[in-house]
Amino acid sequence: MRWPPAATAHVLGPGAVGALARAGAPAGRAGRGAQRTRPSRPAPRRQARRTPAPRPPRRPRFLERLRQAWDRPLTAYYVILGTALLITLLGLVMVFSASQIQALRYQHPATFYFRKQLLAALLGGVLLLVASRIPVRLLRALTYPFLAFAVLLLVLVQVPGIGVEVNGSTSWIAVGGSFQLQPSEFAKLGLLLWGADLLARKGERGLLTQWRHLLIPLLPGALLVFGLVMVGGDMGTVMILVAVLFALLWLAGAPTRLFVGVLLVAAVLFTLFMATAPHRMDRLACLGATDPGPNDRCWQAVHGIYALASGGWFGSGLGASVEKWGELPEPHTDFIFAITGEELGLAGTLSVLGLFAALGYAGIRVAGRTEDPFVRYAAGGVTAWLMTQTVINIGAVLGLLPIAGVPLPLFSYGGSALLPTMFAVGLLIAFARGEPAARAALAMRGPGLRRKTMRRRVKSAPSGER
């Protein structure tokens, strides 16, 4: 019940009402206000805001997925196998396109060179399969006989009546009919495997810390192979063999002073060989040439640039090359990359370069992740061989390096070059399969697991769906 102000003044008196008003209590609620007061609530405490920790920058999803895919155990195995097959197949297509006019000029069928290259690719596929399944212990046992066989072939090349001269270089042996064998291509593989096994054996005994054991007998054996190849006049192959030797020494942990000394000796010998051969000096003078020059000495180098320049972005079309009609010498062997640029354009040449880059990177990964010293030396040597030969060939076509007469691996025409190269790629595949993580991943895909999976599918299916 609410009392009016007049009644309140009558009961309490005017002084009490004034006191209550000064105290802040309403006049109508003086009695209840005097009996009960609300306690004051404390002010809530303000909590200090926590600053969140800075988040690490996120990679784009594509790059993250690409990194995860590359870190899988079987990635190197699939990359080596896939890139090698793609390069070989694309090479067959370009050999067929680039060699037709050359075959007709020599009164052969238009598919003459293509059929020979296809036969060599099939034989190389068998060698690749054998190499991918060969045990490492058996491979190491065959290194010395393989090198001895390669040296014997190099000696037979210089025997009159056996060796055949092609383009001023006596580096071939007539096998029968139109087939010829180039022993220097097999010497690359023989020197590589022998050097890898030799360094691995010395490393197991802890002898690689001494210069004497690093160089002997590796360097004398390599010099023997270099000399036999140089007698035939094949300096391009010698450059690749020198790169293989440097790769083996670097992987074995040779000191920098040793590298500098060997490099100086190689530079002196290179200068000597170049100065004593007029045709090599002419090739060196054609670096960056844009005009054939006197006596057309830079004809091949300049027309290789013409072929690349006329290709544009996407080329003139497969089979529509103009330079292969007698303008560009060796269009299906040393300068097949120029015909590729003319017919497939910049897109085709970049695709080829990307395939070789992926193959080289996968080879480096195999050499870096293995625990076996022999596998490390062999994989690194094979990768150095393929990448050096690729750089020499493409550099010559682009006019950045002198023409060395070196074919593009797995791509150019030539069975003698294709067979040992595919065997070397098979070794890379075997080494990639031999990684511990790759072996475990392949074991999970074994035939037992597939049969078990099929049994589960049969049991889960309805009874009438067999």
C-alpha positions in Angstrom: 0.0 0.0 0.0 1.4 3.3 -1.0 1.1 6.2 1.5 0.4 9.6 0.2 3.0 12.4 1.2 0.5 14.1 3.5 -0.1 10.9 5.5 3.6 10.3 5.8 4.2 13.8 7.2 1.3 13.3 9.6 2.7 10.0 11.0 6.5 10.7 11.0 6.4 14.4 11.2 7.8 17.0 8.9 11.4 16.7 10.2 11.6 13.0 9.6 10.3 13.5 6.1 13.0 16.1 5.3 15.7 13.8 6.8 14.6 11.0 4.6 14.5 13.2 1.5 18.1 14.4 2.3 19.2 10.8 2.7 18.0 10.0 -0.8 15.0 7.7 0.1 11.7 8.4 -1.5 9.1 9.8 0.8 6.5 7.2 0.0 8.9 4.3 0.8 10.5 5.7 3.9 9.6 2.8 6.1 10.7 0.1 3.8 13.9 2.0 2.8 14.8 2.3 6.5 14.4 -1.4 7.1 16.2 -2.9 3.9 19.0 -1.5 1.7 20.5 -3.2 -1.3 24.2 -4.0 -1.1 26.3 -2.4 -3.8 27.8 -4.9 -6.3 31.6 -4.7 -6.9 32.6 -3.5 -10.4 33.6 -6.4 -12.7 37.2 -6.8 -13.3 38.4 -6.3 -16.8 40.5 -9.2 -18.0 43.5 -8.4 -20.1 43.1 -9.5 -23.7 45.6 -12.0 -24.9 47.3 -11.3 -28.2 47.1 -14.3 -30.4 50.4 -15.8 -31.5 51.4 -15.0 -35.1 50.4 -17.9 -37.4 53.0 -19.2 -39.7 52.4 -18.2 -43.3 50.4 -20.8 -45.2 51.7 -22.2 -48.4 49.3 -22.3 -51.3 47.4 -25.5 -51.4 48.8 -26.4 -54.8 52.4 -26.1 -53.6 51.6 -28.0 -50.4 50.0 -30.8 -52.3 52.9 -30.9 -54.7 55.4 -31.1 -51.9 53.5 -33.9 -50.2 53.2 -35.8 -53.5 57.0 -35.4 -54.1 57.8 -36.7 -50.6 56.0 -40.0 -51.2 58.3 -43.1 -51.3 57.5 -44.1 -54.9 57.6 -40.7 -56.5 61.1 -40.9 -57.9 60.4 -44.4 -59.3 57.3 -43.2 -61.2 59.0 -39.9 -62.4 62.0 -41.8 -63.8 59.9 -44.4 -65.5 57.4 -41.9 -66.8 59.8 -39.3 -68.1 62.1 -41.8 -69.8 59.2 -43.4 -71.6 57.7 -40.1 -72.7 61.1 -38.8 -74.0 61.6 -42.1 -75.9 58.1 -42.0 -77.4 58.4 -38.3 -78.4 61.8 -39.1 -79.8 60.4 -41.8 -82.0 57.8 -39.4 -83.4 60.4 -36.7 -84.1 62.9 -39.2 -85.7 60.1 -40.3 -88.0 59.3 -36.7 -88.9 63.0 -35.5 -89.2 64.5 -38.5 -91.1 62.1 -39.0 -94.0 63.8 -36.6 -96.4 67.3 -37.8 -95.3 66.2 -41.4 -96.0 64.9 -40.5 -99.5 68.1 -38.7 -100.3 70.0 -41.9 -99.8 67.4 -43.9 -101.8 65.9 -45.6 -98.7 62.3 -46.0 -97.8 60.9 -43.0 -95.9 60.6 -45.1 -92.7 64.1 -46.5 -92.9 65.6 -44.7 -89.9 62.3 -44.9 -88.0 62.2 -48.7 -88.2 65.8 -49.0 -87.0 65.1 -46.6 -84.1 61.9 -48.5 -83.2 63.8 -51.8 -83.1 66.5 -50.2 -80.9 63.8 -48.9 -78.6 62.3 -52.3 -78.2 65.6 -53.9 -77.5 66.3 -51.0 -75.1 63.0 -51.6 -73.3 64.2 -55.2 -72.7 67.5 -53.9 -71.3 65.6 -51.4 -69.1 63.4 -54.2 -67.7 66.5 -56.4 -67.0 68.4 -53.5 -65.4 65.4 -52.6 -63.2 65.3 -56.1 -61.8 69.1 -56.9 -61.5 70.4 -57.3 -57.9 73.0 -54.9 -56.8 75.4 -57.7 -55.8 75.2 -59.2 -59.3 75.7 -55.8 -60.9 78.8 -55.1 -58.9 80.2 -58.5 -59.9 79.8 -57.6 -63.6 81.5 -54.2 -63.5 85.0 -55.4 -64.2 84.0 -57.7 -67.1 81.8 -54.9 -68.6 84.7 -52.4 -68.5 87.0 -54.9 -70.1 84.5 -55.6 -72.9 84.2 -51.9 -73.6 87.9 -51.4 -73.7 88.3 -54.3 -76.1 85.7 -52.8 -78.4 87.5 -49.4 -78.3 90.7 -51.2 -79.3 89.0 -53.1 -82.2 87.7 -49.7 -83.6 91.3 -48.8 -84.4 92.0 -52.1 -86.2 92.0 -51.5 -90.0 89.1 -53.2 -91.7 87.0 -53.3 -88.5 86.6 -49.6 -87.6 84.3 -47.4 -89.8 84.8 -43.7 -90.2 81.6 -41.5 -90.0 81.8 -37.7 -90.3 85.5 -37.7 -89.8 85.5 -39.8 -86.6 86.6 -43.4 -86.5 84.3 -44.6 -83.7 82.1 -47.3 -85.3 82.2 -51.0 -85.9 80.1 -52.5 -88.7 77.9 -55.2 -87.2 76.2 -56.4 -90.4 74.1 -54.8 -93.1 73.3 -51.2 -92.3 73.8 -51.7 -88.5 76.8 -50.1 -86.8 78.0 -50.2 -83.2 79.7 -47.3 -81.4 81.8 -48.7 -78.5 82.3 -45.3 -76.9 78.7 -45.2 -75.8 79.2 -48.5 -73.9 82.4 -47.1 -72.5 80.4 -44.5 -70.6 78.4 -47.2 -68.8 81.5 -49.4 -68.2 83.6 -46.6 -66.7 80.7 -45.4 -64.5 79.9 -48.8 -63.0 83.6 -49.7 -62.5 84.4 -46.4 -60.8 81.3 -46.6 -58.6 82.3 -50.2 -57.4 85.9 -49.2 -56.9 85.1 -46.2 -54.8 82.5 -48.1 -52.8 85.0 -50.9 -52.0 87.6 -48.4 -50.8 85.0 -46.5 -48.8 84.0 -49.6 -46.9 87.7 -49.9 -45.9 88.0 -46.3 -44.9 90.6 -45.5 -47.6 88.9 -42.5 -49.3 90.5 -40.0 -47.0 93.8 -40.4 -48.8 94.4 -38.9 -52.2 96.4 -41.9 -53.4 93.4 -44.2 -52.9 91.0 -41.6 -54.4 93.0 -41.3 -57.7 94.6 -44.7 -58.1 93.5 -46.8 -60.1 90.5 -44.7 -60.9 92.4 -41.9 -62.7 94.7 -44.2 -64.8 91.7 -46.3 -65.9 89.8 -43.2 -66.9 92.7 -41.8 -68.8 93.0 -45.1 -70.7 89.4 -44.9 -71.8 89.8 -41.2 -72.6 92.8 -41.9 -74.8 91.1 -44.7 -76.7 88.1 -42.5 -77.4 90.2 -39.5 -78.5 92.2 -41.7 -80.9 88.9 -42.1 -82.8 88.4 -38.3 -82.7 85.2 -38.3 -80.6 85.9 -35.3 -78.3 82.2 -34.9 -77.3 82.1 -38.3 -75.7 85.4 -37.5 -73.8 83.7 -34.4 -72.3 80.9 -36.6 -71.0 83.3 -39.1 -69.6 85.2 -36.3 -67.8 81.9 -35.1 -66.3 81.2 -38.7 -65.1 84.7 -38.8 -63.5 84.1 -35.5 -61.7 80.7 -36.7 -60.4 82.3 -39.8 -58.9 85.1 -37.9 -57.2 82.6 -35.3 -55.9 80.3 -37.9 -54.5 83.3 -39.7 -52.9 84.1 -36.5 -51.0 87.2 -35.4 -52.8 88.7 -32.2 -51.5 88.5 -28.9 -53.4 92.2 -28.7 -54.1 92.0 -32.1 -55.9 89.1 -30.8 -58.0 91.0 -27.7 -58.9 94.1 -29.7 -59.9 92.1 -32.1 -62.1 90.2 -29.3 -63.6 93.3 -27.4 -64.6 94.7 -30.6 -66.2 91.5 -31.1 -68.1 91.4 -27.5 -69.3 95.0 -27.8 -70.6 94.2 -31.0 -72.5 91.0 -29.5 -73.9 92.9 -26.4 -75.2 95.6 -28.7 -76.7 93.1 -30.9 -78.5 91.1 -27.9 -79.8 94.3 -26.1 -81.1 95.6 -29.2 -82.9 92.4 -29.8 -84.9 91.3 -27.0 -87.4 87.7 -28.3 -87.6 87.3 -28.0 -83.9 88.6 -24.4 -84.0 86.0 -23.7 -86.7 83.3 -25.0 -84.4 84.6 -22.9 -81.6 84.5 -19.8 -83.8 80.8 -20.4 -84.6 79.6 -19.7 -81.1 76.7 -17.2 -81.3 77.1 -16.9 -85.1 74.1 -15.5 -87.1 75.8 -15.8 -90.5 77.3 -18.8 -92.2 80.6 -17.0 -92.7 83.3 -17.7 -95.2 83.1 -21.1 -96.9 79.9 -21.7 -95.0 81.8 -23.0 -92.0 79.0 -22.1 -89.6 76.3 -23.4 -91.9 75.0 -26.0 -89.5 75.0 -23.8 -86.4 73.2 -20.9 -88.2 70.5 -23.1 -89.7 69.9 -24.7 -86.3 69.1 -21.2 -85.1 66.9 -20.5 -88.2 64.9 -23.7 -87.4 64.2 -22.6 -83.8 63.4 -19.1 -84.8 60.9 -20.1 -87.5 59.0 -22.3 -85.1 57.3 -19.5 -83.1 55.2 -20.4 -80.1 53.5 -23.6 -81.4 55.5 -24.5 -84.4 54.7 -25.0 -88.1 53.1 -28.4 -87.5 54.4 -32.0 -87.2 56.2 -32.9 -90.5 56.1 -29.3 -91.8 59.8 -28.5 -91.2 61.6 -26.6 -94.0 65.2 -27.0 -92.7 65.1 -30.8 -92.9 64.8 -30.5 -96.7 68.6 -30.5 -97.1 69.3 -27.2 -95.4 70.2 -28.5 -91.9 72.7 -31.4 -91.7 72.0 -34.2 -89.3 68.4 -33.2 -88.6 67.5 -36.6 -87.0 70.6 -37.0 -84.9 72.6 -34.1 -83.4 70.1 -31.4 -84.4 66.8 -33.1 -83.8 66.1 -30.5 -81.1 66.1 -27.8 -83.8 63.6 -29.7 -85.9 61.5 -30.1 -82.7 61.5 -26.4 -82.2 60.6 -25.7 -85.8 57.6 -28.2 -85.9 56.4 -28.0 -82.3 57.5 -24.5 -81.4 58.5 -23.1 -78.0 55.8 -25.2 -76.3 57.4 -28.4 -77.7 61.0 -27.5 -76.7 60.0 -26.4 -73.2 58.1 -29.7 -72.8 61.3 -31.6 -73.7 63.4 -29.5 -71.3 60.8 -30.1 -68.6 61.0 -33.8 -69.0 64.8 -33.9 -68.8 64.7 -31.6 -65.8 62.3 -33.9 -64.0 64.5 -36.9 -64.9 67.6 -35.2 -63.6 65.9 -34.1 -60.3 64.6 -37.6 -59.7 68.1 -39.0 -60.2 69.5 -36.6 -57.7 66.9 -37.6 -55.2 67.7 -41.3 -55.6 71.4 -40.6 -55.1 70.8 -38.4 -52.1 68.4 -40.8 -50.2 70.1 -44.1 -50.6 72.3 -45.6 -47.8 74.4 -47.8 -50.1 77.6 -46.1 -51.3 77.7 -48.0 -54.6 74.1 -47.0 -55.4 74.9 -43.4 -54.5 77.9 -43.3 -56.8 76.2 -45.1 -59.7 73.0 -43.1 -59.5 74.9 -39.8 -59.3 77.1 -40.9 -62.2 74.2 -41.8 -64.4 72.5 -38.5 -63.7 75.6 -36.6 -64.4 76.0 -38.5 -67.7 72.5 -37.8 -68.9 72.3 -34.2 -67.9 75.8 -33.3 -69.2 75.0 -34.9 -72.6 71.7 -33.0 -72.7 73.3 -29.7 -71.9 76.0 -30.2 -74.6 73.5 -31.2 -77.3 71.0 -28.4 -76.6 73.7 -25.9 -76.0 75.2 -26.6 -79.4 71.8 -26.3 -81.1 71.2 -22.9 -79.3 74.7 -21.7 -80.4 75.9 -21.4 -76.8 78.4 -24.3 -77.0 80.5 -25.7 -79.8 79.1 -28.5 -81.9 80.4 -31.7 -80.3 78.5 -34.4 -82.3 76.7 -35.6 -79.2 73.1 -37.0 -79.6 70.3 -36.0 -77.3 69.8 -38.9 -74.8 66.7 -41.1 -75.5 65.6 -38.7 -78.2 68.0 -38.6 -81.1 68.4 -41.3 -83.7 71.0 -43.9 -82.9 70.7 -47.4 -81.5 74.2 -47.5 -80.1 73.4 -44.5 -77.9 69.9 -45.6 -77.0 70.7 -49.1 -75.8 73.2 -48.2 -73.0 71.2 -45.1 -72.1 68.0 -47.2 -71.5 70.0 -49.7 -69.5 71.3 -46.8 -67.3 67.7 -45.5 -66.8 66.8 -49.1 -65.8 69.5 -48.9 -63.1 68.0 -45.7 -61.8 64.6 -47.4 -61.6 66.1 -50.3 -59.7 67.8 -47.9 -57.3 64.6 -46.0 -56.8 62.8 -49.2 -56.0 65.5 -50.2 -53.6 64.9 -47.4 -51.1 63.6 -48.7 -47.8 60.4 -46.6 -47.9 59.8 -47.6 -51.5 60.3 -51.3 -50.7 57.8 -51.0 -47.9 55.3 -49.3 -50.2 55.7 -51.9 -52.9 55.3 -54.7 -50.3 52.0 -53.2 -49.3 50.9 -53.6 -53.0 52.0 -57.2 -53.2 49.8 -59.9 -54.8 48.8 -61.3 -51.4 47.1 -58.0 -50.5 45.3 -57.8 -53.8 43.9 -61.4 -53.4 42.8 -60.6 -49.9 41.1 -57.4 -51.2 39.3 -59.4 -53.9 38.1 -62.0 -51.4 36.6 -59.2 -49.2 34.8 -57.8 -52.2 33.3 -61.2 -53.1 32.1 -61.8 -49.6 30.5 -58.3 -49.3 28.7 -58.8 -52.7 25.2 -60.3 -52.8 25.1 -64.0 -53.5 23.8 -63.7 -57.0 26.4 -61.1 -58.2 29.4 -63.3 -58.9 
